[in-house]
Amino acid sequence: MDWDAEDILRDHEEEADPSVAVEEAEIDEDHALTEQYIYGLLAGMAYVPPTPDAEAEMHGAQGDLLAEIGLVERAIQDYRQAAELGKRAKWRRRVADSYLTMNLPRHAFRAYKEAIRLDPRDPESHFHMAEFLRTMGRTYLAIEEFREALRLAPDRAYYALRLGEAGLALNMLDDAVRALRRATRQDPRDAYYRFRLANAFIRAGALNDAIHQLEYAVRLAPCDDYYHALLAMGYRTVSRHDDSAHVLRRTIEIRPKNRAYHFLASEAYRDLGITTLAEHHGRLAGRLDGYDADYVDRLRNRFLSDREEWSRPAWL
């Protein structure tokens, strides 16, 4: 990691650190009462073995509680004390996360770098840096950190997922598919992982593989209407019209008042030559409202080939 804050944050001005100047008087009455509760809660931790690590844990716990009630500047002070006492990367990460919450990316970046310097083999520090870099729009650099995090913790499916999603963002489809396959192998019962892998296959033009993953997704999440609708569109794209209509029936059972799904059902029944049902769902689609007009477009166009064109009817 040979880049610095100027490489990553050239568009951000240098920031003052608000946690340095925090005074007791700045805390309003409600927060002061809450702070009394925190100190009372921590009273049971008042006697700790006289070791730096134990004191660091106490400051870290207090920082967590302060951050939870919105006293982020005060939390940073405790996290810093914890970091000085315990010399552990996780407290530097907490400092960095807190700065990011306060929209202070330069301070956050330096704290993330310090966390990695303290423990280069801590996968969480590399992962947090990767997420930070993605937030800053530096996805190529984020991919390096995601890969390092996954190398250090090869069994963490979520790291593989985020690496795959970063690859998709840069249209690195082979890398994205490889990472998302790994995520689904490590956590085969997560429907969202299957959905994201299906997205990668769609982008790569592997529609049958995408459909296979969406079939898994609807089995794992039987009440998710979006996964069902997308699977129905996949079936229709490969001319499996009976399957498309069947899945759309289930989709409408889940969300009967969604205008988009009735429109898609109308298309599916028209493909099958069942005019009465096509017209029935068309009339329902025309009567229902409160619907995002771009929704059908997103579903329909997700599976379109370059040879096809489709535009939304004027009434929809």
Sequence and secondary structure as in RCSB ss.txt:
>XXXX:A:sequence
MDWDAEDILRDHEEEADPSVAVEEAEIDEDHALTEQYIYGLLAGMAYVPPTPDAEAEMHGAQGDLLAEIGLVERA
IQDYRQAAELGKRAKWRRRVADSYLTMNLPRHAFRAYKEAIRLDPRDPESHFHMAEFLRTMGRTYLAIEEFREAL
RLAPDRAYYALRLGEAGLALNMLDDAVRALRRATRQDPRDAYYRFRLANAFIRAGALNDAIHQLEYAVRLAPCDD
YYHALLAMGYRTVSRHDDSAHVLRRTIEIRPKNRAYHFLASEAYRDLGITTLAEHHGRLAGRLDGYDADYVDRLR
NRFLSDREEWSRPAWL
>XXXX:A:secstr
    HHHH TTS     GGGG  GGGS HHHHHHHHHHHHHHGGGSS  S HHHHHHHHHHHHHHHHHTT HHHH
HHHHHHHHHHH  HHHHHHHHHHHHHTT HHHHHHHHHHHHHH TT HHHHHHHHHHHHHTT HHHHHHHHHHHH
HHSTT HHHHHHHHHHHHHTT HHHHHHHHHHHHHHSTT HHHHHHHHHHHHHHT HHHHHHHHHHHHHH TT H
HHHHHHHHHHHHTT HHHHHHHHHHHHHH TT HHHHHHHHHHHHHTT HHHHHHHHHHHHH  S  TTHHHHHH
HHT  TT      TT 
